[in-house]
Amino acid sequence: MQTGLYVSLSSQLALDRRLATLADNVANSTTVGFRATEVKFNQVVSDQKSADVAFVSQGDEFISTRSGGITETGGTLDFAIKGDAWFQVETPAGPTLTRDGRFTLTDAGELVTLNGYPVLDAGGGPIQIDGNAGPILLSSDGQLNQNGRPVAALGIFEADLSAGFVRAGNSGIIPTRQPEPIVDRVDAGVVQGYVEESNVNAIGEMTQLIQVTRAFENIASLIRDSEESMKEAIRTFGGNR
């Protein structure tokens, strides 16, 4: 009976973690460049002499690589990445990956995010552009041109998130492993005048949120029933004293 309680509690811990990721996904279903968090759960088998007991692991989080929809804005400094790649920006937490390509120029000519964080090139340095030197045009490989001449280049990075990551802000990701700049790859590039929307399917996430909430409540009910059965067994076999 105690084993059943432990199994139920492990399920609740797993469901609670999934509830947190689903709620975060739904909250960011309209956040530009946001990629949903998914959770992979594994079965954990207890080493017992009498029988194998399967528990639910707390789960491993991973980022969905599904691309979000591309929306045309016409903005000169609005960029969307094609393929599995990221921009990199400098934040107070350190270099951070993002798919949010809504950038702007400061008076000093520094390319920054809407939050004022510097956008980095492939070498990890801030990008400087003279906003008065002519229209800024983007090549598919991330090169920024003015009057037919290259003046800077957006850094496009690939990252292995399997070793872990942390969220930074709404759409930022800080990977455990150092991201690598992408060079000469036909399956990754940048387009100008567009932004990438969140890849969250709001209806699907809400449906899962309801299902997981119900499962959590059902397990809570089973735990209460199990506790009552245990109390009844103690009263029965222990006698009334």
MIDOSE-1310 file (N, C-alpha, C; in nm, 2 decimals, decimal comma, always signed):
residues 241
mqtg	+0,08/-0,12/+0,00/+0,00/+0,00/+0,00/+0,09/+0,13/+0,00; +0,20/+0,12/+0,08/+0,29/+0,23/+0,08/+0,35/+0,25/-0,05; +0,38/+0,14/-0,12/+0,44/+0,15/-0,26/+0,35/+0,23/-0,35; +0,22/+0,20/-0,34/+0,12/+0,26/-0,43/+0,12/+0,41/-0,40
lyvs	+0,14/+0,45/-0,28/+0,14/+0,60/-0,25/+0,26/+0,66/-0,31; +0,38/+0,59/-0,30/+0,50/+0,65/-0,36/+0,49/+0,66/-0,51; +0,43/+0,56/-0,58/+0,41/+0,57/-0,72/+0,32/+0,69/-0,76; +0,21/+0,70/-0,68/+0,12/+0,81/-0,71/+0,19/+0,95/-0,69
lssq	+0,27/+0,96/-0,58/+0,34/+1,08/-0,56/+0,44/+1,11/-0,67; +0,50/+1,01/-0,72/+0,60/+1,03/-0,83/+0,52/+1,08/-0,96; +0,40/+1,03/-0,98/+0,32/+1,07/-1,09/+0,28/+1,22/-1,07; +0,24/+1,26/-0,95/+0,20/+1,40/-0,92/+0,32/+1,49/-0,95
lald	+0,44/+1,45/-0,91/+0,55/+1,54/-0,93/+0,57/+1,56/-1,08; +0,56/+1,45/-1,16/+0,58/+1,46/-1,30/+0,47/+1,55/-1,36; +0,35/+1,53/-1,32/+0,24/+1,61/-1,38/+0,25/+1,75/-1,34; +0,30/+1,78/-1,22/+0,31/+1,92/-1,18/+0,41/+1,99/-1,26
rrla	+0,52/+1,92/-1,30/+0,62/+1,98/-1,39/+0,56/+2,00/-1,53; +0,49/+1,91/-1,57/+0,43/+1,93/-1,71/+0,32/+2,04/-1,70; +0,25/+2,06/-1,60/+0,16/+2,17/-1,58/+0,23/+2,30/-1,59; +0,35/+2,31/-1,53/+0,42/+2,43/-1,53/+0,47/+2,47/-1,67
tlad	+0,51/+2,37/-1,75/+0,56/+2,40/-1,89/+0,44/+2,43/-1,98; +0,33/+2,36/-1,96/+0,21/+2,39/-2,04/+0,16/+2,53/-2,02; +0,16/+2,57/-1,89/+0,11/+2,70/-1,85/+0,20/+2,81/-1,91; +0,33/+2,78/-1,91/+0,43/+2,88/-1,97/+0,41/+2,89/-2,12
nvan	+0,39/+2,77/-2,18/+0,37/+2,77/-2,33/+0,25/+2,85/-2,37; +0,14/+2,83/-2,30/+0,01/+2,90/-2,33/+0,03/+3,05/-2,31; +0,10/+3,09/-2,20/+0,13/+3,23/-2,17/+0,21/+3,30/-2,28; +0,29/+3,22/-2,35/+0,38/+3,28/-2,45/+0,33/+3,24/-2,59
sttv	+0,21/+3,20/-2,61/+0,16/+3,16/-2,74/+0,16/+3,28/-2,84; +0,17/+3,40/-2,80/+0,18/+3,52/-2,89/+0,31/+3,59/-2,88; +0,41/+3,53/-2,81/+0,54/+3,59/-2,79/+0,62/+3,56/-2,92; +0,67/+3,67/-2,98/+0,75/+3,65/-3,10/+0,88/+3,57/-3,07
gfra	+0,90/+3,47/-3,16/+1,02/+3,39/-3,15/+1,02/+3,29/-3,04; +0,91/+3,27/-2,97/+0,91/+3,17/-2,86/+0,90/+3,03/-2,91; +0,98/+2,94/-2,85/+0,97/+2,80/-2,88/+0,93/+2,72/-2,76; +0,83/+2,64/-2,78/+0,76/+2,57/-2,67/+0,86/+2,48/-2,59
tevk	+0,83/+2,46/-2,46/+0,91/+2,36/-2,38/+0,83/+2,23/-2,38; +0,89/+2,12/-2,41/+0,83/+1,99/-2,40/+0,90/+1,91/-2,28; +0,84/+1,81/-2,24/+0,90/+1,73/-2,13/+0,89/+1,58/-2,17; +1,00/+1,51/-2,16/+1,01/+1,37/-2,19/+1,01/+1,29/-2,05
fnqv	+0,92/+1,20/-2,03/+0,91/+1,13/-1,91/+0,96/+0,99/-1,93; +1,03/+0,93/-1,84/+1,08/+0,79/-1,84/+1,03/+0,71/-1,72; +1,03/+0,58/-1,74/+0,99/+0,49/-1,63/+1,11/+0,46/-1,55; +1,10/+0,47/-1,42/+1,21/+0,44/-1,33/+1,17/+0,31/-1,25
vsdq	+1,24/+0,21/-1,26/+1,21/+0,08/-1,20/+1,29/+0,07/-1,07; +1,21/+0,05/-0,96/+1,27/+0,03/-0,83/+1,33/-0,11/-0,81; +1,45/-0,12/-0,75/+1,52/-0,25/-0,73/+1,47/-0,31/-0,60; +1,37/-0,39/-0,61/+1,31/-0,46/-0,49/+1,32/-0,61/-0,51
ksad	+1,34/-0,68/-0,40/+1,35/-0,82/-0,41/+1,22/-0,89/-0,45; +1,11/-0,84/-0,41/+0,98/-0,91/-0,43/+0,93/-0,88/-0,57; +0,94/-0,76/-0,62/+0,88/-0,72/-0,75/+0,94/-0,59/-0,79; +0,93/-0,57/-0,93/+0,98/-0,45/-0,98/+0,86/-0,35/-0,97
vafv	+0,89/-0,23/-0,92/+0,79/-0,12/-0,91/+0,83/-0,01/-1,00; +0,74/+0,03/-1,09/+0,77/+0,14/-1,19/+0,72/+0,27/-1,13; +0,82/+0,37/-1,12/+0,78/+0,50/-1,09/+0,79/+0,59/-1,21; +0,74/+0,71/-1,20/+0,75/+0,81/-1,31/+0,86/+0,90/-1,28
sqgd	+0,95/+0,92/-1,38/+1,06/+1,02/-1,35/+1,01/+1,16/-1,36; +1,08/+1,26/-1,30/+1,04/+1,40/-1,31/+1,05/+1,46/-1,44; +1,11/+1,39/-1,54/+1,11/+1,43/-1,68/+1,23/+1,52/-1,71; +1,26/+1,52/-1,84/+1,37/+1,60/-1,90/+1,30/+1,70/-1,99
efis	+1,33/+1,83/-1,97/+1,28/+1,93/-2,06/+1,36/+1,94/-2,18; +1,29/+1,97/-2,29/+1,36/+2,00/-2,42/+1,28/+2,11/-2,50; +1,35/+2,17/-2,59/+1,28/+2,28/-2,67/+1,23/+2,22/-2,80; +1,11/+2,25/-2,83/+1,05/+2,21/-2,96/+1,12/+2,28/-3,07
trsg	+1,17/+2,20/-3,17/+1,24/+2,26/-3,28/+1,14/+2,30/-3,40; +1,02/+2,28/-3,38/+0,92/+2,32/-3,48/+0,92/+2,47/-3,50; +0,93/+2,51/-3,63/+0,94/+2,66/-3,66/+0,80/+2,72/-3,64; +0,80/+2,84/-3,60/+0,67/+2,92/-3,59/+0,64/+2,98/-3,72
gite	+0,52/+3,03/-3,73/+0,48/+3,10/-3,86/+0,56/+3,22/-3,88; +0,57/+3,26/-4,01/+0,65/+3,38/-4,05/+0,55/+3,49/-4,09; +0,56/+3,60/-4,02/+0,47/+3,72/-4,05/+0,55/+3,83/-4,11; +0,50/+3,88/-4,22/+0,56/+4,00/-4,29/+0,53/+4,12/-4,22
tggt	+0,64/+4,20/-4,19/+0,62/+4,33/-4,12/+0,67/+4,45/-4,21; +0,76/+4,42/-4,30/+0,81/+4,52/-4,39/+0,92/+4,60/-4,32; +0,94/+4,58/-4,19/+1,04/+4,65/-4,12/+1,19/+4,62/-4,16; +1,27/+4,72/-4,19/+1,40/+4,71/-4,23/+1,49/+4,63/-4,14
ldfa	+1,46/+4,64/-4,01/+1,54/+4,57/-3,91/+1,46/+4,46/-3,84; +1,36/+4,41/-3,91/+1,29/+4,29/-3,86/+1,34/+4,17/-3,94; +1,39/+4,07/-3,87/+1,45/+3,95/-3,93/+1,39/+3,82/-3,87; +1,38/+3,73/-3,96/+1,33/+3,59/-3,92/+1,43/+3,49/-3,97
ikgd	+1,46/+3,39/-3,88/+1,56/+3,29/-3,92/+1,48/+3,17/-3,98; +1,54/+3,12/-4,09/+1,49/+3,00/-4,15/+1,58/+2,88/-4,11; +1,52/+2,77/-4,07/+1,60/+2,66/-4,02/+1,62/+2,66/-3,87; +1,69/+2,55/-3,83/+1,71/+2,54/-3,68/+1,84/+2,61/-3,64
awfq	+1,82/+2,74/-3,62/+1,93/+2,83/-3,58/+1,88/+2,94/-3,49; +1,97/+3,02/-3,44/+1,94/+3,13/-3,35/+2,02/+3,25/-3,37; +1,96/+3,37/-3,33/+2,04/+3,49/-3,32/+2,11/+3,48/-3,18; +2,21/+3,56/-3,15/+2,27/+3,57/-3,02/+2,28/+3,72/-2,98
vetp	+2,23/+3,74/-2,86/+2,24/+3,88/-2,80/+2,30/+3,88/-2,67; +2,36/+4,00/-2,63/+2,42/+4,01/-2,50/+2,32/+4,06/-2,40; +2,30/+3,98/-2,29/+2,20/+4,02/-2,19/+2,28/+4,03/-2,05; +2,21/+4,08/-1,95/+2,28/+4,08/-1,82/+2,31/+3,94/-1,77
agpt	+2,24/+3,84/-1,82/+2,27/+3,70/-1,78/+2,38/+3,64/-1,87; +2,43/+3,71/-1,97/+2,53/+3,66/-2,06/+2,48/+3,64/-2,20; +2,56/+3,59/-2,29/+2,52/+3,57/-2,43/+2,40/+3,48/-2,43; +2,29/+3,52/-2,50/+2,16/+3,45/-2,50/+2,11/+3,43/-2,64
ltrd	+2,06/+3,31/-2,67/+2,01/+3,28/-2,80/+1,86/+3,32/-2,80; +1,82/+3,37/-2,92/+1,68/+3,41/-2,94/+1,64/+3,39/-3,08; +1,51/+3,37/-3,11/+1,45/+3,37/-3,24/+1,38/+3,50/-3,27; +1,37/+3,59/-3,17/+1,30/+3,72/-3,18/+1,40/+3,81/-3,26
grft	+1,36/+3,84/-3,38/+1,45/+3,92/-3,47/+1,40/+4,07/-3,48; +1,33/+4,12/-3,39/+1,29/+4,26/-3,39/+1,40/+4,35/-3,34; +1,48/+4,41/-3,43/+1,59/+4,48/-3,38/+1,57/+4,63/-3,42; +1,66/+4,71/-3,36/+1,66/+4,86/-3,39/+1,80/+4,91/-3,37
ltda	+1,82/+5,04/-3,42/+1,95/+5,10/-3,41/+1,94/+5,21/-3,30; +2,05/+5,21/-3,22/+2,06/+5,32/-3,12/+2,12/+5,45/-3,19; +2,12/+5,56/-3,12/+2,18/+5,68/-3,18/+2,33/+5,66/-3,21; +2,39/+5,57/-3,14/+2,53/+5,55/-3,16/+2,56/+5,44/-3,27
gelv	+2,45/+5,39/-3,33/+2,46/+5,30/-3,44/+2,47/+5,15/-3,40; +2,44/+5,12/-3,28/+2,45/+4,98/-3,23/+2,32/+4,91/-3,26; +2,33/+4,79/-3,32/+2,21/+4,71/-3,34/+2,17/+4,64/-3,21; +2,04/+4,67/-3,17/+2,00/+4,61/-3,04/+1,86/+4,55/-3,05
tlng	+1,82/+4,48/-2,95/+1,69/+4,42/-2,94/+1,59/+4,53/-2,89; +1,46/+4,50/-2,88/+1,37/+4,59/-2,83/+1,39/+4,62/-2,68; +1,46/+4,53/-2,61/+1,50/+4,56/-2,47/+1,63/+4,63/-2,46; +1,70/+4,66/-2,57/+1,82/+4,73/-2,57/+1,94/+4,65/-2,55
ypvl	+1,93/+4,51/-2,57/+2,05/+4,42/-2,57/+2,12/+4,42/-2,70; +2,25/+4,43/-2,70/+2,33/+4,43/-2,82/+2,31/+4,30/-2,90; +2,30/+4,31/-3,03/+2,29/+4,19/-3,12/+2,44/+4,16/-3,16; +2,47/+4,03/-3,15/+2,61/+3,99/-3,18/+2,63/+3,93/-3,31
dagg	+2,76/+3,95/-3,36/+2,80/+3,89/-3,49/+2,85/+3,75/-3,46; +2,90/+3,68/-3,57/+2,95/+3,55/-3,56/+3,06/+3,53/-3,46; +3,14/+3,64/-3,44/+3,25/+3,64/-3,35/+3,22/+3,67/-3,21; +3,09/+3,70/-3,18/+3,05/+3,74/-3,05/+3,06/+3,88/-3,01
gpiq	+3,08/+3,97/-3,12/+3,10/+4,11/-3,09/+2,97/+4,19/-3,13; +2,95/+4,31/-3,07/+2,83/+4,39/-3,10/+2,84/+4,44/-3,25; +2,72/+4,46/-3,31/+2,71/+4,50/-3,45/+2,69/+4,65/-3,45; +2,78/+4,72/-3,53/+2,77/+4,86/-3,55/+2,73/+4,90/-3,69
idgn	+2,63/+4,98/-3,71/+2,59/+5,02/-3,84/+2,56/+5,17/-3,84; +2,61/+5,24/-3,95/+2,58/+5,38/-3,97/+2,44/+5,40/-4,03; +2,34/+5,44/-3,95/+2,21/+5,45/-4,00/+2,19/+5,55/-4,10; +2,28/+5,64/-4,12/+2,27/+5,75/-4,22/+2,34/+5,72/-4,35
agpi	+2,40/+5,60/-4,36/+2,48/+5,57/-4,47/+2,40/+5,50/-4,59; +2,27/+5,50/-4,57/+2,19/+5,44/-4,68/+2,10/+5,33/-4,63; +2,01/+5,28/-4,71/+1,92/+5,17/-4,67/+2,00/+5,04/-4,64; +1,95/+4,97/-4,54/+2,02/+4,85/-4,50/+1,95/+4,73/-4,56
llss	+2,02/+4,65/-4,64/+1,97/+4,53/-4,71/+2,04/+4,41/-4,66; +1,96/+4,30/-4,64/+2,01/+4,18/-4,59/+2,03/+4,07/-4,69; +2,15/+4,00/-4,69/+2,16/+3,88/-4,77/+2,11/+3,76/-4,69; +2,08/+3,65/-4,76/+2,03/+3,54/-4,70/+2,12/+3,47/-4,59
dgql	+2,25/+3,50/-4,61/+2,35/+3,44/-4,51/+2,37/+3,53/-4,39; +2,29/+3,64/-4,38/+2,30/+3,73/-4,26/+2,39/+3,85/-4,28; +2,44/+3,87/-4,40/+2,53/+3,98/-4,43/+2,44/+4,11/-4,45; +2,48/+4,22/-4,38/+2,41/+4,34/-4,39/+2,49/+4,44/-4,49
nqng	+2,41/+4,49/-4,58/+2,48/+4,57/-4,69/+2,42/+4,71/-4,69; +2,50/+4,81/-4,73/+2,45/+4,95/-4,75/+2,52/+5,00/-4,88; +2,45/+5,05/-4,97/+2,50/+5,10/-5,10/+2,58/+4,99/-5,17; +2,54/+4,87/-5,16/+2,60/+4,76/-5,23/+2,73/+4,71/-5,17
rpva	+2,76/+4,76/-5,05/+2,88/+4,71/-4,98/+2,84/+4,65/-4,84; +2,91/+4,54/-4,81/+2,89/+4,47/-4,68/+2,94/+4,56/-4,56; +2,86/+4,58/-4,46/+2,90/+4,67/-4,35/+2,90/+4,59/-4,22; +2,83/+4,48/-4,21/+2,82/+4,40/-4,09/+2,76/+4,27/-4,12
algi	+2,75/+4,18/-4,03/+2,69/+4,05/-4,05/+2,62/+4,00/-3,92; +2,50/+3,96/-3,93/+2,43/+3,90/-3,82/+2,49/+3,76/-3,79; +2,51/+3,74/-3,66/+2,55/+3,61/-3,62/+2,44/+3,51/-3,62; +2,46/+3,39/-3,68/+2,36/+3,29/-3,69/+2,42/+3,17/-3,62
fead	+2,36/+3,11/-3,52/+2,42/+3,01/-3,44/+2,34/+2,88/-3,43; +2,41/+2,77/-3,42/+2,34/+2,65/-3,39/+2,38/+2,60/-3,24; +2,29/+2,54/-3,18/+2,32/+2,50/-3,04/+2,27/+2,36/-3,01; +2,35/+2,29/-2,93/+2,31/+2,16/-2,88/+2,25/+2,18/-2,74
lsag	+2,11/+2,17/-2,74/+2,05/+2,19/-2,61/+2,03/+2,06/-2,53; +2,08/+1,95/-2,58/+2,06/+1,82/-2,51/+2,13/+1,82/-2,37; +2,23/+1,90/-2,36/+2,31/+1,90/-2,23/+2,24/+1,99/-2,13; +2,14/+2,06/-2,17/+2,07/+2,15/-2,07/+2,06/+2,29/-2,12
fvra	+1,97/+2,37/-2,06/+1,95/+2,51/-2,09/+1,87/+2,57/-1,98; +1,87/+2,70/-1,98/+1,78/+2,78/-1,90/+1,71/+2,89/-1,98; +1,59/+2,92/-1,94/+1,52/+3,03/-2,01/+1,57/+3,16/-1,96; +1,57/+3,26/-2,05/+1,62/+3,40/-2,02/+1,51/+3,49/-2,08
gnsg	+1,43/+3,54/-2,00/+1,32/+3,63/-2,05/+1,22/+3,54/-2,12; +1,14/+3,60/-2,21/+1,03/+3,53/-2,27/+1,08/+3,43/-2,38; +1,16/+3,48/-2,47/+1,20/+3,39/-2,58/+1,35/+3,36/-2,58; +1,43/+3,40/-2,48/+1,57/+3,37/-2,47/+1,61/+3,24/-2,42
iipt	+1,72/+3,18/-2,47/+1,77/+3,05/-2,42/+1,92/+3,06/-2,40; +1,96/+3,02/-2,28/+2,10/+3,01/-2,25/+2,14/+2,86/-2,24; +2,21/+2,81/-2,34/+2,25/+2,67/-2,34/+2,37/+2,64/-2,25; +2,37/+2,52/-2,20/+2,48/+2,47/-2,12/+2,61/+2,47/-2,21
rqpe	+2,60/+2,41/-2,33/+2,71/+2,40/-2,42/+2,72/+2,53/-2,51; +2,84/+2,57/-2,54/+2,86/+2,69/-2,62/+2,81/+2,67/-2,76; +2,72/+2,76/-2,80/+2,67/+2,76/-2,94/+2,78/+2,78/-3,04; +2,77/+2,73/-3,16/+2,86/+2,75/-3,27/+2,80/+2,83/-3,38
pivd	+2,88/+2,93/-3,44/+2,83/+3,01/-3,55/+2,81/+2,92/-3,67; +2,71/+2,95/-3,75/+2,68/+2,87/-3,87/+2,75/+2,94/-3,99; +2,82/+2,87/-4,07/+2,89/+2,92/-4,19/+2,86/+2,83/-4,31; +2,81/+2,89/-4,42/+2,79/+2,81/-4,54/+2,70/+2,69/-4,53
rvda	+2,58/+2,72/-4,47/+2,48/+2,61/-4,47/+2,36/+2,65/-4,54; +2,31/+2,57/-4,63/+2,20/+2,61/-4,72/+2,06/+2,59/-4,64; +2,06/+2,51/-4,53/+1,94/+2,49/-4,46/+1,91/+2,59/-4,35; +1,99/+2,69/-4,34/+1,97/+2,79/-4,23/+2,01/+2,93/-4,29
gvvq	+1,92/+3,03/-4,27/+1,95/+3,16/-4,32/+1,85/+3,26/-4,26; +1,85/+3,38/-4,31/+1,77/+3,49/-4,25/+1,70/+3,56/-4,36; +1,58/+3,61/-4,33/+1,50/+3,69/-4,43/+1,47/+3,82/-4,36; +1,46/+3,93/-4,44/+1,44/+4,06/-4,39/+1,29/+4,10/-4,41
gyve	+1,24/+4,18/-4,31/+1,11/+4,23/-4,32/+1,00/+4,13/-4,27; +1,05/+4,03/-4,20/+0,96/+3,93/-4,14/+1,00/+3,90/-3,99; +0,91/+3,85/-3,92/+0,94/+3,80/-3,78/+0,87/+3,66/-3,77; +0,93/+3,58/-3,68/+0,88/+3,45/-3,65/+0,79/+3,45/-3,53
esnv	+0,67/+3,40/-3,55/+0,57/+3,39/-3,44/+0,61/+3,28/-3,34; +0,54/+3,27/-3,23/+0,56/+3,16/-3,14/+0,52/+3,03/-3,21; +0,59/+2,92/-3,18/+0,55/+2,79/-3,24/+0,45/+2,71/-3,15; +0,40/+2,78/-3,05/+0,30/+2,71/-2,96/+0,16/+2,70/-3,03
naig	+0,11/+2,58/-3,03/-0,03/+2,56/-3,07/-0,12/+2,58/-2,95; -0,18/+2,70/-2,94/-0,25/+2,74/-2,82/-0,36/+2,64/-2,79; -0,44/+2,60/-2,89/-0,55/+2,51/-2,86/-0,50/+2,38/-2,82; -0,40/+2,33/-2,88/-0,34/+2,20/-2,84/-0,29/+2,20/-2,70
emtq	-0,22/+2,31/-2,67/-0,16/+2,32/-2,53/-0,27/+2,33/-2,43; -0,38/+2,41/-2,46/-0,49/+2,42/-2,36/-0,55/+2,29/-2,34; -0,57/+2,21/-2,45/-0,63/+2,07/-2,43/-0,55/+1,99/-2,34; -0,41/+1,99/-2,36/-0,32/+1,91/-2,28/-0,33/+1,96/-2,14
liqv	-0,34/+2,09/-2,12/-0,34/+2,15/-1,98/-0,46/+2,10/-1,91; -0,58/+2,09/-1,97/-0,70/+2,04/-1,91/-0,68/+1,89/-1,88; -0,63/+1,81/-1,97/-0,61/+1,67/-1,95/-0,51/+1,64/-1,83; -0,40/+1,72/-1,83/-0,30/+1,70/-1,72/-0,36/+1,74/-1,59
traf	-0,44/+1,85/-1,58/-0,50/+1,89/-1,46/-0,60/+1,79/-1,41; -0,68/+1,73/-1,50/-0,77/+1,62/-1,45/-0,69/+1,50/-1,40; -0,58/+1,46/-1,47/-0,51/+1,35/-1,42/-0,45/+1,37/-1,29; -0,40/+1,50/-1,26/-0,35/+1,53/-1,13/-0,45/+1,52/-1,03
enia	-0,57/+1,57/-1,05/-0,68/+1,56/-0,96/-0,72/+1,42/-0,93; -0,72/+1,33/-1,04/-0,76/+1,19/-1,02/-0,66/+1,12/-0,93; -0,53/+1,15/-0,95/-0,43/+1,09/-0,86/-0,44/+1,14/-0,72; -0,47/+1,26/-0,70/-0,49/+1,32/-0,57/-0,61/+1,24/-0,50
slir	-0,71/+1,22/-0,57/-0,83/+1,14/-0,52/-0,79/+1,00/-0,48; -0,71/+0,93/-0,56/-0,66/+0,80/-0,53/-0,57/+0,80/-0,41; -0,49/+0,90/-0,39/-0,41/+0,91/-0,27/-0,49/+0,92/-0,15; -0,59/+1,00/-0,15/-0,68/+1,02/-0,04/-0,75/+0,89/-0,01
dsee	-0,80/+0,82/-0,11/-0,87/+0,69/-0,09/-0,77/+0,59/-0,03; -0,64/+0,59/-0,08/-0,54/+0,49/-0,02/-0,51/+0,52/+0,12; -0,51/+0,65/+0,16/-0,48/+0,69/+0,30/-0,60/+0,64/+0,39; -0,72/+0,66/+0,34/-0,84/+0,61/+0,42/-0,84/+0,46/+0,43
smke	-0,80/+0,39/+0,33/-0,79/+0,24/+0,34/-0,69/+0,20/+0,44; -0,57/+0,27/+0,44/-0,47/+0,24/+0,53/-0,51/+0,26/+0,68; -0,58/+0,38/+0,70/-0,63/+0,41/+0,83/-0,73/+0,30/+0,88; -0,82/+0,26/+0,78/-0,92/+0,15/+0,82/-0,85/+0,02/+0,85
airt	-0,74/-0,01/+0,78/-0,67/-0,14/+0,80/-0,61/-0,13/+0,94; -0,55/-0,02/+0,98/-0,49/+0,00/+1,11/-0,59/-0,02/+1,22; -0,71/+0,04/+1,20/-0,82/+0,03/+1,30/-0,86/-0,12/+1,31; -0,87/-0,18/+1,20/-0,92/-0,32/+1,20/-0,83/-0,42/+1,26
fggn	-0,70/-0,41/+1,22/-0,60/-0,51/+1,27/-0,54/-0,47/+1,40; -0,55/-0,34/+1,43/-0,49/-0,29/+1,55/-0,59/-0,30/+1,67; -0,71/-0,32/+1,64/-0,81/-0,32/+1,75/-0,84/-0,19/+1,80; -0,95/-0,18/+1,88/-0,99/-0,05/+1,94/-0,94/-0,05/+2,08
r	-0,86/+0,05/+2,11/-0,80/+0,06/+2,24/-0,83/+0,20/+2,30
